[in-house]
Amino acid sequence: MSCGSGDSQGILSLLSTLSAHKPHCIGTWGARLRVRLSRIEVWAEKQGLELAADCHLARLSQAAALLVAPKVVPGDITVISSDCFKLNSLQLRALLEKYELEPGEPPIPLALKESIVSVSVVVVVLVVVVLVVVVPRVVVLMFVVMMVMCSVSRS
């Protein structure tokens, strides 16, 4: 089974439940979720299922990472975008809009929220460009190299 969006409906359902219920969209819940997910990952590793667990729990783990991550200064965007790269812009927006501040936690600037979502859109566009432009060229180059190698070996 591949790790595409079609086989992750259960995780996406949990993710939307998380973003729909405000009491679960806080840093404390994100920390609890991370601990619980790490226990599942340890179990999966003992069963030889670490790749499947990583594949199916990645978005949920990244949602938990977003909840516990600092979200105050522009430098936080880099950390969030690298830690939460499997969350799409809609998922990021939903989590950030539903996020409730912990006591004493500074508010998340609106511009920072928009930047986090924008970065995820830019990453998707870059991936599409790589897949459409770069990958076909690499495949053609590999084909040419194989043809040359085959013709050299026949000589």
ROGUFI-382110 format. One record per residue (C-alpha): chain; residue number from 1; x, y, z; residue in three letters. Coordinates in Angstrom, 2 decimals. Example, Ala and Ser with C-alpha at 12.3 -4.5 7.8 and 13.67 -1.06 7.14 Angstrom:
! residues 2
<A; 1; <12.30; -4.50; 7.80>; ALA>
<A; 2; <13.67; -1.06; 7.14>; SER>
***
This chain:
! residues 155
<A; 1; <0.00; 0.00; 0.00>; MET>
<A; 2; <1.38; 3.37; -0.94>; SER>
<A; 3; <1.50; 6.41; 1.26>; CYS>
<A; 4; <-0.75; 8.61; -0.85>; GLY>
<A; 5; <-3.64; 10.79; 0.15>; SER>
<A; 6; <-6.20; 8.11; -0.73>; GLY>
<A; 7; <-5.15; 5.69; 2.01>; ASP>
<A; 8; <-4.85; 8.26; 4.78>; SER>
<A; 9; <-8.52; 9.08; 5.24>; GLN>
<A; 10; <-8.51; 7.98; 8.88>; GLY>
<A; 11; <-5.60; 10.26; 9.70>; ILE>
<A; 12; <-7.14; 13.14; 7.77>; LEU>
<A; 13; <-10.39; 12.57; 9.66>; SER>
<A; 14; <-8.50; 12.76; 12.95>; LEU>
<A; 15; <-6.75; 15.87; 11.72>; LEU>
<A; 16; <-10.04; 17.57; 10.85>; SER>
<A; 17; <-11.47; 16.51; 14.22>; THR>
<A; 18; <-8.44; 18.06; 15.86>; LEU>
<A; 19; <-8.90; 21.32; 14.01>; SER>
<A; 20; <-12.69; 21.34; 14.54>; ALA>
<A; 21; <-12.51; 21.12; 18.33>; HIS>
<A; 22; <-10.91; 24.17; 19.86>; LYS>
<A; 23; <-9.94; 22.51; 23.16>; PRO>
<A; 24; <-7.72; 20.19; 21.14>; HIS>
<A; 25; <-6.03; 22.99; 19.21>; CYS>
<A; 26; <-3.64; 24.05; 21.95>; ILE>
<A; 27; <0.03; 23.45; 22.59>; GLY>
<A; 28; <-0.64; 21.22; 25.60>; THR>
<A; 29; <-2.77; 18.86; 23.52>; TRP>
<A; 30; <-0.11; 18.86; 20.79>; GLY>
<A; 31; <2.49; 17.77; 23.37>; ALA>
<A; 32; <0.21; 14.98; 24.62>; ARG>
<A; 33; <-0.45; 13.87; 21.07>; LEU>
<A; 34; <3.28; 13.74; 20.33>; ARG>
<A; 35; <3.88; 11.50; 23.36>; VAL>
<A; 36; <1.06; 9.17; 22.35>; ARG>
<A; 37; <2.23; 9.02; 18.76>; LEU>
<A; 38; <5.78; 8.26; 19.86>; SER>
<A; 39; <4.45; 5.25; 21.79>; ARG>
<A; 40; <2.69; 4.02; 18.67>; ILE>
<A; 41; <5.88; 4.53; 16.66>; GLU>
<A; 42; <7.93; 2.53; 19.20>; VAL>
<A; 43; <5.36; -0.29; 19.03>; TRP>
<A; 44; <5.35; -0.18; 15.23>; ALA>
<A; 45; <9.13; -0.39; 15.13>; GLU>
<A; 46; <9.06; -3.51; 17.34>; LYS>
<A; 47; <6.55; -5.04; 14.90>; GLN>
<A; 48; <8.62; -4.12; 11.84>; GLY>
<A; 49; <5.98; -1.60; 10.77>; LEU>
<A; 50; <7.97; 1.61; 11.21>; GLU>
<A; 51; <7.65; 2.68; 7.57>; LEU>
<A; 52; <3.89; 2.12; 7.54>; ALA>
<A; 53; <3.49; 3.95; 10.84>; ALA>
<A; 54; <5.60; 6.84; 9.62>; ASP>
<A; 55; <3.62; 7.00; 6.40>; CYS>
<A; 56; <0.21; 6.97; 8.05>; HIS>
<A; 57; <0.99; 9.06; 11.13>; LEU>
<A; 58; <3.11; 11.74; 9.48>; ALA>
<A; 59; <0.38; 14.35; 9.05>; ARG>
<A; 60; <-0.90; 13.85; 12.56>; LEU>
<A; 61; <2.65; 14.09; 13.94>; SER>
<A; 62; <3.20; 17.26; 11.97>; GLN>
<A; 63; <-0.10; 18.72; 13.22>; ALA>
<A; 64; <1.11; 18.05; 16.76>; ALA>
<A; 65; <4.44; 19.69; 15.90>; ALA>
<A; 66; <2.59; 22.77; 14.65>; LEU>
<A; 67; <0.60; 23.00; 17.88>; LEU>
<A; 68; <3.72; 22.95; 20.07>; VAL>
<A; 69; <5.92; 25.09; 17.81>; ALA>
<A; 70; <6.59; 28.74; 18.62>; PRO>
<A; 71; <4.52; 30.93; 16.31>; LYS>
<A; 72; <5.57; 34.47; 17.14>; VAL>
<A; 73; <8.48; 35.74; 15.04>; VAL>
<A; 74; <9.18; 35.44; 11.29>; PRO>
<A; 75; <12.03; 33.00; 11.99>; GLY>
<A; 76; <9.44; 30.51; 13.25>; ASP>
<A; 77; <8.11; 30.17; 9.68>; ILE>
<A; 78; <11.24; 28.30; 8.59>; THR>
<A; 79; <11.00; 25.80; 11.43>; VAL>
<A; 80; <7.28; 25.26; 10.91>; ILE>
<A; 81; <7.59; 24.84; 7.14>; SER>
<A; 82; <10.36; 22.25; 7.54>; SER>
<A; 83; <8.59; 20.39; 10.38>; ASP>
<A; 84; <5.10; 20.48; 8.81>; CYS>
<A; 85; <5.81; 19.93; 5.11>; PHE>
<A; 86; <3.16; 17.21; 4.69>; LYS>
<A; 87; <0.35; 19.49; 5.84>; LEU>
<A; 88; <-1.28; 21.33; 2.99>; ASN>
<A; 89; <-2.30; 24.97; 3.09>; SER>
<A; 90; <-5.92; 24.18; 4.02>; LEU>
<A; 91; <-4.85; 21.98; 6.93>; GLN>
<A; 92; <-2.37; 24.58; 8.15>; LEU>
<A; 93; <-4.94; 27.36; 7.89>; ARG>
<A; 94; <-7.58; 25.32; 9.75>; ALA>
<A; 95; <-5.20; 24.48; 12.58>; LEU>
<A; 96; <-3.92; 28.05; 12.87>; LEU>
<A; 97; <-7.42; 29.55; 12.83>; GLU>
<A; 98; <-8.69; 27.17; 15.50>; LYS>
<A; 99; <-5.54; 27.43; 17.63>; TYR>
<A; 100; <-6.17; 28.68; 21.15>; GLU>
<A; 101; <-3.45; 30.41; 23.09>; LEU>
<A; 102; <-2.16; 28.95; 26.32>; GLU>
<A; 103; <-2.17; 31.25; 29.35>; PRO>
<A; 104; <0.71; 33.71; 28.94>; GLY>
<A; 105; <1.34; 32.73; 25.33>; GLU>
<A; 106; <1.70; 35.71; 22.96>; PRO>
<A; 107; <-0.87; 35.97; 20.15>; PRO>
<A; 108; <0.07; 34.71; 16.71>; ILE>
<A; 109; <0.36; 37.71; 14.37>; PRO>
<A; 110; <-2.04; 37.48; 11.42>; LEU>
<A; 111; <0.80; 38.18; 8.99>; ALA>
<A; 112; <2.73; 35.22; 10.43>; LEU>
<A; 113; <-0.28; 32.91; 9.97>; LYS>
<A; 114; <-0.63; 34.02; 6.36>; GLU>
<A; 115; <3.10; 33.56; 5.74>; SER>
<A; 116; <3.02; 30.01; 7.12>; ILE>
<A; 117; <0.15; 29.13; 4.78>; VAL>
<A; 118; <1.78; 30.94; 1.83>; SER>
<A; 119; <5.05; 29.06; 2.27>; VAL>
<A; 120; <3.19; 25.75; 2.05>; SER>
<A; 121; <1.59; 26.86; -1.23>; VAL>
<A; 122; <5.00; 27.87; -2.63>; VAL>
<A; 123; <6.44; 24.48; -1.67>; VAL>
<A; 124; <3.62; 22.70; -3.53>; VAL>
<A; 125; <4.23; 24.85; -6.62>; VAL>
<A; 126; <7.96; 24.08; -6.50>; LEU>
<A; 127; <7.28; 20.35; -6.22>; VAL>
<A; 128; <4.95; 20.51; -9.23>; VAL>
<A; 129; <7.56; 22.43; -11.23>; VAL>
<A; 130; <10.22; 19.85; -10.37>; VAL>
<A; 131; <7.91; 16.99; -11.31>; LEU>
<A; 132; <6.81; 18.59; -14.58>; VAL>
<A; 133; <10.07; 20.18; -15.72>; VAL>
<A; 134; <13.04; 18.48; -14.08>; VAL>
<A; 135; <11.98; 14.85; -13.75>; VAL>
<A; 136; <11.14; 14.33; -17.45>; PRO>
<A; 137; <14.52; 15.77; -18.43>; ARG>
<A; 138; <16.33; 13.48; -16.01>; VAL>
<A; 139; <14.39; 10.49; -17.37>; VAL>
<A; 140; <15.31; 11.43; -20.95>; VAL>
<A; 141; <18.95; 11.89; -19.93>; LEU>
<A; 142; <18.96; 8.48; -18.22>; MET>
<A; 143; <17.44; 6.93; -21.34>; PHE>
<A; 144; <20.11; 8.50; -23.56>; VAL>
<A; 145; <22.88; 7.30; -21.24>; VAL>
<A; 146; <21.42; 3.78; -21.27>; MET>
<A; 147; <21.23; 3.80; -25.06>; MET>
<A; 148; <24.83; 4.96; -25.33>; VAL>
<A; 149; <25.95; 2.29; -22.87>; MET>
<A; 150; <24.07; -0.37; -24.79>; CYS>
<A; 151; <25.58; 0.70; -28.12>; SER>
<A; 152; <29.09; 0.81; -26.58>; VAL>
<A; 153; <28.70; -2.66; -25.09>; SER>
<A; 154; <27.56; -4.08; -28.48>; ARG>
<A; 155; <30.70; -2.74; -30.20>; SER>
***
